């Protein structure tokens, strides 16, 4: 299951409860990030599941959407039925929503 960046923007603008889970590596976060995001590198997600809420939507994000797609599938297998992948990742966000975000 996926949403696009405009759907995420609408969710955030409306103040709807959700968590934006950024699964990129620390070196990527140093280049750019979105405010109010939970950062757990992809490889650490299994050990840090307790930090990810199950009762609200979890939008999983990476650079372009591949890693976050894998994490989304993993979360859904663990019972996180509200987990969705952000199609296009932070790169799509920078292009369509917030051009002030650095691209790499």
N, C-alpha and C positions, 0 to 999 in steps of 0.2 A: 504494500500500500504506500502511495506517495502523495505528497502535496507539492505545489510549486511555490515559488518565492512570493508571488502576489497573494496567494492564499495565506501564507505565513504572515505577511505584512498585515492583512486584514484581521487575522487572529490577534496579533499583537496590538494593533490599533484599537481593537474593540475591548482590549483588556481581558480577553478570555483566558481562563486558567490553562496553563500549559508549561512544559519545560522544553527549552531548546538545548539539546544535548550535542555538544561539539566533540567529535571523536578524533580530531586531528592531533598531531604531535605538538609538543611545546614549541619547537622551532617554527612551526606554521602559525601558531598563535602569536608569536612575536611579530609576524608580518601584519596580520589583521585579525580582527575578531568582532563579534557582535555583542553588544552589551547584554547583561542579564542572561548569561548562558552558563550552563553546567558543563565544565570541561573534564572529560574522562577520555584519555587516549584509548583508541580501539582495543589494544591488547590488554588493557586494564579493566575493561567493562565486566568480564565475568567475575572478577574478584571484588568489584565495587557496586554490584547490583543493588545493594541496600540503599545507595544514594539516589537511585532512580525511582521516582514515584510511580505507582501502578494505577492510581485512581484518577489521573488527569492525562490528557494527551502528551506524548513525548515525541517531539519532532527531532529526528536524528540528522546531523549535518556533518559533512566533511568538505573537502575541497571541491569536488565535482559530483559526488553522489554515489560513487562505487563502494567505498568503505562503509559509508553510512547505510547503504542498502544491505550490506552483510550484517551490520550491527542491528538494524531493524528486524531482519529475519531472526536473528538470535534472540532478541528481546521478545518477539512474538512467540517463539518456541518456549520461552520461559514464562509465558502467561501475561506478557505486557500487550494486551489486545488493543491498546490505544497508541501503540508505537507506529510512527509513519516516517518515511524517508523524505528528506528535502531534495527534490529533483534539481540537479544542477549545483547544489551546494552553495558555499559562500561565494564562489565565482559568479554564479547566476544572481545571487543577492546583490553583489557589487555592480553588476551590469544593469539590472532592472530596478533595483530599489534604492541602493545607497552608493552612488558613484564615488563618495569620499573614502570608501574602503579600498585599501590597496589590493591589487591583483597580482598574482604570482603564477 
